[in-house]
Amino acid sequence: MNIVEIPLPLLRNELSAVSFLSCIAEDELEALAQFSQLCAFDEGEVLIAEGTINADLYILMSGSLDVIKQGKWNKQVHVATLRDHASVGESALLEDELSTATVRAAEDTVVLILSRSQFKKYINAYPKAGLVMMTYIVFSLLQKLRSANEELADERSMEFAQEYLTAMVDMFQETEQDESSGSNDETR
């Protein structure tokens, strides 16, 4: 990770292109830039490691991020690729919880990082902008919850009912028994 230095007016303009920040006043965006840190990550570099405590919000300014979850049998499952001013770590601004996934730079990437302590200072100094950001965080987390619920429902609807699985196993066991008893008939 390398800190990126760009002129404040340029960073403010970049932040105004982020959809959920676009309705924040220019002076409040400039203040947000001062409360935050712009950082570059090389391809493959980890921003958030699954199972660790993260206290930062990351807003993707350029590049892309892969979200990876440890699945069954320690298999890494690619959950999503984030682009175009996406954000990760929203819940980290609210509580100390273990990260539920790893976030890694899919290519050379620049993100704006806002720590929990700086976020608290910012929303206290700029409550209107803070309300905009908190509203975004709530809606973002709700969207992620809905998406996870839909995927879970789809996955569970594809599972075999135990009775069908048992019937299928019994059917193949009967076939194997029939074949072995048939071969005994031929040897007699």
N, C-alpha and C positions, 0 to 999 in steps of 0.2 A: 504494500500500500504506500502510495506517495501522495503527499498533500499537493493540491493544485492551486496555484495562485492566479486569479484573473481579476481584472478591475471590477469593483463593486457594481457599477452601473450595468456592465455586461452580465454579471451573475444575476442581478435583479431581473434583467430582460429574459434570461434563460428560465428563471423561476416563474415568471409570468406565463410562460408557455406550458407549464404543468397545469393540467386542467383543474385540479382541486385547489390550486393556489391562485388561479387567474382572477378570482373575485376578491383578492386581498389587495388593499391599497398599496401603491408603490413604496411609500415610506415604511410600511410594515413589512413588505417583501425585502427591502434593503436591510431592515433590522434582522429579519430571519436569516439572511445571508451572513450577517455578523454573528449570530448565535450558532451558526452551523459551520461545518468544515467540508470543503470540496476535496474529494480524494479519488485517485486513479488506482484501479486494480488491474493487474495483468491477467490474461486468460488463464483460467484454472485456479486462480487465487480464491481462497475461501473468505467470505465476508462474515458468515454466520455458520457455526458448526452445530449440527444436531446434538441435542443433549447438553448444551452449554447455556449459561444465562447470558442473554443479550440485553443491553439497555439502550439500544440505538434504533432510530428510524432511518431507513435508507431510501432515498428518492433517486431513481435511476435517471441520470441526465443524458448519458449516451452509452451505447453498447447494449449488452444483454446479459441477463442473469439466469442460471439454471437453478431450479429448486429440486432438491433430491432428498428422498425419504428412505430411511433404512427399512426394508421390508422383511418379510419372513425369510428365515435361513440366511440372514445378513446380506440379502441381495439389495443392491441400490436400485431404487425405483425413481425414474425421472418423472416428476410431478408436473412441471411446467417450465417454460422459458418465458421470462419477463422482458418486455421491451417498452419503449415509448413512455417514459415518465412514470412507470409503475413504481410501487413502493412495497417494501417489506419491513417487518419489525414493528408494525403498528402496536401490537399488544405489549411490546417491550417498553413502550412509553408509560404503560399503566401498571405493570406488575412484574415482579421477579419470578419468571417461570422458565423452565428449560425450553430451549428452542425445539420445535417439533420437526424441523427439517434443516438440511444444509443448504446454504445459498452460496453459489460459486459463480465467478465471472465466466461466462460462456465465450467471451472475447475480451479484448482490452475494453475496459468499462470505466466510466466516471460516475460517481454517486455523490449526492449531498447527504452528509451524515448529521443527524440531530440527536444529541444524547438526551436521556430522560431529564437530567438536571438542567440542561440548557432549554429544553422544551418547557419545563415548569417556569423557568425565569421568563421565557418568551411569552407564554400565555398570560402570565401575571402582568407583564408590562404592556401587552397588546391583547386585551381580552376579546375584542371583536375578531381579530385574526385567529385567536385561540379557539373561539367558538366554531369558526369555519373548519379548522383543522380537526377538532374533536368530532364534529359532525361527519367529516370525511372518514375518520378512523372508525366510527361506529358503523357507517354504511359499508365500508371496506370489509370489516370483520363479519358483518351480516352476510355480505355477498359470498365470502369464503365459506361461511358456515352452510349457506344454502347449497353451494356447489358441492361441498363435502357430503352433505345429506343426500343429494341427488346421486352422486357416485356410489355411495353406500347402498342406497335403495336399488340401483341398477345391479350392483354386484350381488346383493342378496337375492334379488329376483331371479338371478341366473343359477343359483345353487339348486342342486337336486334336493327334493324332499327325501328324508331318510327312508320312507317307505318305497320310493321308486328305486333308490340305490340298492336297498335290500332285495327287491324283486329282480333287479338286473343281475346282481351277484348270484342269487339263487338260480336264475335262468342259465347262466353260464356254468355253474357248478353241476346242474342237471345234465347239460350237454356233455361235459367232461365225463360224468359218471356213465352216461349212456354209451359214449364212445369206448370207455374202458370195458364195460360189460359186453359190448358188441364184439370187441376183439377176443374176449374170453369165449364167446359163442363160436367164433370161427376156429379157435384152436381145439375145440372138442372133437 
